[in-house]
Amino acid sequence: MDREVLTLSLWEGLTAVEIGQVLAMPAVSVRSRLHRAKARRRAQLAVDEGLANERSQDSPARR
């Protein structure tokens, strides 16, 4: 459900109230799910960035 909320917010540009109407849930629940989904995505991006940095440090420098 968090993915749907995030998609409707970011890709479709819907407000929390509009998303709530589409998904038949209160706007406060939409806001909570949106906050949670964004936090998970930020955490995953941080992990991905850390892995990318580790890989670039392990590989020889390009000239």
Biopython code that builds the backbone (N, CA, C, O; Angstrom):
import numpy as np
from Bio.PDB.StructureBuilder import StructureBuilder

atoms = [
    (1, "MET", "N", (0.826, -1.192, 0.000)),
    (1, "MET", "CA", (0.000, 0.000, 0.000)),
    (1, "MET", "C", (0.869, 1.254, 0.000)),
    (1, "MET", "O", (0.487, 2.259, -0.599)),
    (2, "ASP", "N", (2.027, 1.218, 0.658)),
    (2, "ASP", "CA", (2.895, 2.392, 0.696)),
    (2, "ASP", "C", (3.366, 2.774, -0.705)),
    (2, "ASP", "O", (3.487, 3.956, -1.025)),
    (3, "ARG", "N", (3.626, 1.777, -1.528)),
    (3, "ARG", "CA", (4.069, 2.052, -2.894)),
    (3, "ARG", "C", (2.987, 2.809, -3.674)),
    (3, "ARG", "O", (3.291, 3.751, -4.405)),
    (4, "GLU", "N", (1.743, 2.400, -3.519)),
    (4, "GLU", "CA", (0.658, 3.072, -4.223)),
    (4, "GLU", "C", (0.538, 4.523, -3.775)),
    (4, "GLU", "O", (0.350, 5.422, -4.595)),
    (5, "VAL", "N", (0.648, 4.744, -2.466)),
    (5, "VAL", "CA", (0.558, 6.098, -1.924)),
    (5, "VAL", "C", (1.691, 6.958, -2.475)),
    (5, "VAL", "O", (1.464, 8.093, -2.894)),
    (6, "LEU", "N", (2.888, 6.431, -2.475)),
    (6, "LEU", "CA", (4.044, 7.169, -2.972)),
    (6, "LEU", "C", (3.885, 7.470, -4.464)),
    (6, "LEU", "O", (4.163, 8.585, -4.905)),
    (7, "THR", "N", (3.449, 6.499, -5.222)),
    (7, "THR", "CA", (3.258, 6.690, -6.661)),
    (7, "THR", "C", (2.196, 7.744, -6.948)),
    (7, "THR", "O", (2.401, 8.623, -7.785)),
    (8, "LEU", "N", (1.077, 7.660, -6.265)),
    (8, "LEU", "CA", (0.015, 8.634, -6.493)),
    (8, "LEU", "C", (0.444, 10.041, -6.101)),
    (8, "LEU", "O", (0.034, 11.017, -6.727)),
    (9, "SER", "N", (1.262, 10.143, -5.076)),
    (9, "SER", "CA", (1.729, 11.453, -4.632)),
    (9, "SER", "C", (2.777, 12.025, -5.575)),
    (9, "SER", "O", (2.636, 13.149, -6.056)),
    (10, "LEU", "N", (3.825, 11.256, -5.838)),
    (10, "LEU", "CA", (4.948, 11.778, -6.608)),
    (10, "LEU", "C", (4.702, 11.795, -8.115)),
    (10, "LEU", "O", (5.032, 12.776, -8.781)),
    (11, "TRP", "N", (4.133, 10.736, -8.654)),
    (11, "TRP", "CA", (3.951, 10.648, -10.102)),
    (11, "TRP", "C", (2.678, 11.324, -10.576)),
    (11, "TRP", "O", (2.664, 11.994, -11.608)),
    (12, "GLU", "N", (1.612, 11.142, -9.815)),
    (12, "GLU", "CA", (0.327, 11.694, -10.238)),
    (12, "GLU", "C", (0.051, 13.071, -9.643)),
    (12, "GLU", "O", (-0.834, 13.787, -10.112)),
    (13, "GLY", "N", (0.808, 13.441, -8.609)),
    (13, "GLY", "CA", (0.651, 14.767, -8.009)),
    (13, "GLY", "C", (-0.610, 14.948, -7.185)),
    (13, "GLY", "O", (-1.080, 16.071, -7.002)),
    (14, "LEU", "N", (-1.165, 13.837, -6.683)),
    (14, "LEU", "CA", (-2.382, 13.925, -5.884)),
    (14, "LEU", "C", (-2.066, 14.363, -4.461)),
    (14, "LEU", "O", (-0.981, 14.095, -3.945)),
    (15, "THR", "N", (-3.014, 15.033, -3.837)),
    (15, "THR", "CA", (-2.886, 15.422, -2.432)),
    (15, "THR", "C", (-3.248, 14.220, -1.554)),
    (15, "THR", "O", (-3.751, 13.205, -2.037)),
    (16, "ALA", "N", (-2.983, 14.360, -0.267)),
    (16, "ALA", "CA", (-3.317, 13.284, 0.671)),
    (16, "ALA", "C", (-4.822, 13.018, 0.678)),
    (16, "ALA", "O", (-5.252, 11.868, 0.765)),
    (17, "VAL", "N", (-5.600, 14.056, 0.589)),
    (17, "VAL", "CA", (-7.062, 13.899, 0.576)),
    (17, "VAL", "C", (-7.493, 13.147, -0.677)),
    (17, "VAL", "O", (-8.321, 12.239, -0.604)),
    (18, "GLU", "N", (-6.934, 13.519, -1.827)),
    (18, "GLU", "CA", (-7.281, 12.854, -3.086)),
    (18, "GLU", "C", (-6.855, 11.385, -3.077)),
    (18, "GLU", "O", (-7.597, 10.513, -3.530)),
    (19, "ILE", "N", (-5.663, 11.123, -2.562)),
    (19, "ILE", "CA", (-5.189, 9.738, -2.472)),
    (19, "ILE", "C", (-6.098, 8.941, -1.550)),
    (19, "ILE", "O", (-6.428, 7.791, -1.839)),
    (20, "GLY", "N", (-6.498, 9.547, -0.448)),
    (20, "GLY", "CA", (-7.418, 8.887, 0.472)),
    (20, "GLY", "C", (-8.729, 8.513, -0.197)),
    (20, "GLY", "O", (-9.286, 7.446, 0.060)),
    (21, "GLN", "N", (-9.219, 9.394, -1.056)),
    (21, "GLN", "CA", (-10.459, 9.107, -1.780)),
    (21, "GLN", "C", (-10.258, 7.946, -2.755)),
    (21, "GLN", "O", (-11.124, 7.080, -2.883)),
    (22, "VAL", "N", (-9.123, 7.934, -3.435)),
    (22, "VAL", "CA", (-8.841, 6.870, -4.404)),
    (22, "VAL", "C", (-8.692, 5.523, -3.705)),
    (22, "VAL", "O", (-9.203, 4.507, -4.177)),
    (23, "LEU", "N", (-7.986, 5.526, -2.573)),
    (23, "LEU", "CA", (-7.687, 4.274, -1.877)),
    (23, "LEU", "C", (-8.653, 3.963, -0.734)),
    (23, "LEU", "O", (-8.480, 2.973, -0.023)),
    (24, "ALA", "N", (-9.652, 4.795, -0.561)),
    (24, "ALA", "CA", (-10.668, 4.613, 0.492)),
    (24, "ALA", "C", (-10.043, 4.507, 1.875)),
    (24, "ALA", "O", (-10.279, 3.549, 2.612)),
    (25, "MET", "N", (-9.234, 5.520, 2.212)),
    (25, "MET", "CA", (-8.631, 5.581, 3.544)),
    (25, "MET", "C", (-8.563, 7.041, 3.981)),
    (25, "MET", "O", (-8.580, 7.943, 3.143)),
    (26, "PRO", "N", (-8.485, 7.273, 5.277)),
    (26, "PRO", "CA", (-8.398, 8.649, 5.766)),
    (26, "PRO", "C", (-7.105, 9.333, 5.313)),
    (26, "PRO", "O", (-6.074, 8.681, 5.148)),
    (27, "ALA", "N", (-7.171, 10.638, 5.116)),
    (27, "ALA", "CA", (-6.002, 11.412, 4.687)),
    (27, "ALA", "C", (-4.865, 11.287, 5.695)),
    (27, "ALA", "O", (-3.698, 11.291, 5.304)),
    (28, "VAL", "N", (-5.177, 11.179, 6.965)),
    (28, "VAL", "CA", (-4.130, 11.051, 7.977)),
    (28, "VAL", "C", (-3.360, 9.740, 7.787)),
    (28, "VAL", "O", (-2.150, 9.693, 8.012)),
    (29, "SER", "N", (-4.050, 8.690, 7.380)),
    (29, "SER", "CA", (-3.377, 7.416, 7.099)),
    (29, "SER", "C", (-2.500, 7.537, 5.859)),
    (29, "SER", "O", (-1.410, 6.967, 5.801)),
    (30, "VAL", "N", (-2.980, 8.278, 4.875)),
    (30, "VAL", "CA", (-2.194, 8.513, 3.664)),
    (30, "VAL", "C", (-0.909, 9.243, 4.027)),
    (30, "VAL", "O", (0.170, 8.862, 3.574)),
    (31, "ARG", "N", (-1.017, 10.287, 4.839)),
    (31, "ARG", "CA", (0.169, 11.055, 5.240)),
    (31, "ARG", "C", (1.159, 10.176, 5.994)),
    (31, "ARG", "O", (2.369, 10.278, 5.789)),
    (32, "SER", "N", (0.652, 9.325, 6.852)),
    (32, "SER", "CA", (1.515, 8.421, 7.606)),
    (32, "SER", "C", (2.239, 7.452, 6.674)),
    (32, "SER", "O", (3.447, 7.249, 6.796)),
    (33, "ARG", "N", (1.506, 6.865, 5.758)),
    (33, "ARG", "CA", (2.097, 5.923, 4.806)),
    (33, "ARG", "C", (3.095, 6.619, 3.886)),
    (33, "ARG", "O", (4.134, 6.054, 3.545)),
    (34, "LEU", "N", (2.777, 7.846, 3.488)),
    (34, "LEU", "CA", (3.674, 8.601, 2.629)),
    (34, "LEU", "C", (4.979, 8.922, 3.360)),
    (34, "LEU", "O", (6.064, 8.807, 2.790)),
    (35, "HIS", "N", (4.863, 9.317, 4.602)),
    (35, "HIS", "CA", (6.057, 9.592, 5.408)),
    (35, "HIS", "C", (6.912, 8.333, 5.551)),
    (35, "HIS", "O", (8.131, 8.383, 5.387)),
    (36, "ARG", "N", (6.280, 7.228, 5.851)),
    (36, "ARG", "CA", (6.992, 5.956, 6.015)),
    (36, "ARG", "C", (7.660, 5.519, 4.700)),
    (36, "ARG", "O", (8.806, 5.072, 4.703)),
    (37, "ALA", "N", (6.947, 5.650, 3.599)),
    (37, "ALA", "CA", (7.494, 5.252, 2.299)),
    (37, "ALA", "C", (8.688, 6.120, 1.917)),
    (37, "ALA", "O", (9.685, 5.610, 1.406)),
    (38, "LYS", "N", (8.597, 7.418, 2.158)),
    (38, "LYS", "CA", (9.722, 8.310, 1.848)),
    (38, "LYS", "C", (10.931, 7.988, 2.728)),
    (38, "LYS", "O", (12.067, 8.004, 2.255)),
    (39, "ALA", "N", (10.688, 7.699, 3.995)),
    (39, "ALA", "CA", (11.787, 7.357, 4.900)),
    (39, "ALA", "C", (12.477, 6.070, 4.457)),
    (39, "ALA", "O", (13.704, 5.982, 4.486)),
    (40, "ARG", "N", (11.707, 5.087, 4.055)),
    (40, "ARG", "CA", (12.298, 3.828, 3.568)),
    (40, "ARG", "C", (13.113, 4.070, 2.304)),
    (40, "ARG", "O", (14.201, 3.517, 2.143)),
    (41, "ARG", "N", (12.587, 4.889, 1.421)),
    (41, "ARG", "CA", (13.292, 5.174, 0.167)),
    (41, "ARG", "C", (14.599, 5.922, 0.435)),
    (41, "ARG", "O", (15.626, 5.622, -0.174)),
    (42, "ARG", "N", (14.557, 6.903, 1.355)),
    (42, "ARG", "CA", (15.777, 7.630, 1.727)),
    (42, "ARG", "C", (16.816, 6.673, 2.300)),
    (42, "ARG", "O", (17.998, 6.764, 1.967)),
    (43, "ALA", "N", (16.379, 5.756, 3.161)),
    (43, "ALA", "CA", (17.292, 4.792, 3.761)),
    (43, "ALA", "C", (17.897, 3.886, 2.692)),
    (43, "ALA", "O", (19.093, 3.597, 2.729)),
    (44, "GLN", "N", (17.085, 3.442, 1.750)),
    (44, "GLN", "CA", (17.586, 2.583, 0.681)),
    (44, "GLN", "C", (18.568, 3.341, -0.207)),
    (44, "GLN", "O", (19.584, 2.781, -0.619)),
    (45, "LEU", "N", (18.282, 4.591, -0.504)),
    (45, "LEU", "CA", (19.191, 5.390, -1.310)),
    (45, "LEU", "C", (20.522, 5.597, -0.592)),
    (45, "LEU", "O", (21.578, 5.603, -1.226)),
    (46, "ALA", "N", (20.473, 5.766, 0.715)),
    (46, "ALA", "CA", (21.703, 5.923, 1.490)),
    (46, "ALA", "C", (22.541, 4.653, 1.437)),
    (46, "ALA", "O", (23.764, 4.719, 1.313)),
    (47, "VAL", "N", (21.892, 3.501, 1.532)),
    (47, "VAL", "CA", (22.594, 2.218, 1.428)),
    (47, "VAL", "C", (23.197, 2.081, 0.042)),
    (47, "VAL", "O", (24.361, 1.709, -0.103)),
    (48, "ASP", "N", (22.398, 2.383, -0.982)),
    (48, "ASP", "CA", (22.879, 2.289, -2.359)),
    (48, "ASP", "C", (24.064, 3.225, -2.583)),
    (48, "ASP", "O", (25.037, 2.849, -3.237)),
    (49, "GLU", "N", (23.989, 4.422, -2.053)),
    (49, "GLU", "CA", (25.075, 5.395, -2.191)),
    (49, "GLU", "C", (26.328, 4.888, -1.484)),
    (49, "GLU", "O", (27.435, 5.039, -1.999)),
    (50, "GLY", "N", (26.160, 4.292, -0.317)),
    (50, "GLY", "CA", (27.298, 3.732, 0.407)),
    (50, "GLY", "C", (27.957, 2.615, -0.379)),
    (50, "GLY", "O", (29.184, 2.526, -0.424)),
    (51, "LEU", "N", (27.155, 1.762, -0.997)),
    (51, "LEU", "CA", (27.707, 0.680, -1.809)),
    (51, "LEU", "C", (28.428, 1.234, -3.025)),
    (51, "LEU", "O", (29.479, 0.723, -3.412)),
    (52, "ALA", "N", (27.875, 2.266, -3.626)),
    (52, "ALA", "CA", (28.510, 2.873, -4.794)),
    (52, "ALA", "C", (29.854, 3.485, -4.403)),
    (52, "ALA", "O", (30.832, 3.378, -5.143)),
    (53, "ASN", "N", (29.893, 4.120, -3.247)),
    (53, "ASN", "CA", (31.152, 4.713, -2.781)),
    (53, "ASN", "C", (32.189, 3.638, -2.499)),
    (53, "ASN", "O", (33.366, 3.813, -2.813)),
    (54, "GLU", "N", (31.764, 2.528, -1.909)),
    (54, "GLU", "CA", (32.693, 1.428, -1.624)),
    (54, "GLU", "C", (33.255, 0.857, -2.924)),
    (54, "GLU", "O", (34.448, 0.570, -3.018)),
    (55, "ARG", "N", (32.404, 0.696, -3.910)),
    (55, "ARG", "CA", (32.846, 0.146, -5.192)),
    (55, "ARG", "C", (33.832, 1.074, -5.876)),
    (55, "ARG", "O", (34.811, 0.618, -6.466)),
    (56, "SER", "N", (33.580, 2.380, -5.801)),
    (56, "SER", "CA", (34.477, 3.324, -6.478)),
    (56, "SER", "C", (35.823, 3.395, -5.765)),
    (56, "SER", "O", (36.842, 3.665, -6.400)),
    (57, "GLN", "N", (35.840, 3.157, -4.463)),
    (57, "GLN", "CA", (37.100, 3.166, -3.740)),
    (57, "GLN", "C", (37.889, 1.891, -3.985)),
    (57, "GLN", "O", (39.119, 1.900, -3.924)),
    (58, "ASP", "N", (37.192, 0.792, -4.264)),
    (58, "ASP", "CA", (37.855, -0.480, -4.510)),
    (58, "ASP", "C", (38.450, -0.552, -5.926)),
    (58, "ASP", "O", (39.437, -1.254, -6.145)),
    (59, "SER", "N", (37.864, 0.157, -6.866)),
    (59, "SER", "CA", (38.336, 0.068, -8.241)),
    (59, "SER", "C", (39.474, 1.062, -8.475)),
    (59, "SER", "O", (39.511, 2.129, -7.861)),
    (60, "PRO", "N", (40.394, 0.706, -9.360)),
    (60, "PRO", "CA", (41.493, 1.635, -9.644)),
    (60, "PRO", "C", (40.982, 2.919, -10.298)),
    (60, "PRO", "O", (39.978, 2.913, -11.010)),
    (61, "ALA", "N", (41.679, 3.996, -10.044)),
    (61, "ALA", "CA", (41.270, 5.293, -10.604)),
    (61, "ALA", "C", (41.454, 5.281, -12.118)),
    (61, "ALA", "O", (42.428, 4.741, -12.643)),
    (62, "ARG", "N", (40.496, 5.888, -12.798)),
    (62, "ARG", "CA", (40.580, 5.983, -14.250)),
    (62, "ARG", "C", (41.293, 7.267, -14.620)),
    (62, "ARG", "O", (41.154, 8.286, -13.943)),
    (63, "ARG", "N", (42.043, 7.212, -15.680)),
    (63, "ARG", "CA", (42.756, 8.415, -16.135)),
    (63, "ARG", "C", (42.329, 8.791, -17.505)),
    (63, "ARG", "O", (42.820, 9.777, -18.056)),
]
sb = StructureBuilder()
sb.init_structure("model")
sb.init_model(0)
sb.init_chain("A")
sb.init_seg("    ")
for serial, (resi, resn, name, xyz) in enumerate(atoms, 1):
    if name == "N":
        sb.init_residue(resn, " ", resi, " ")
    sb.init_atom(name, np.array(xyz, "f"), 0.0, 1.0, " ", f" {name:<3s}", serial, name[0])
structure = sb.get_structure()
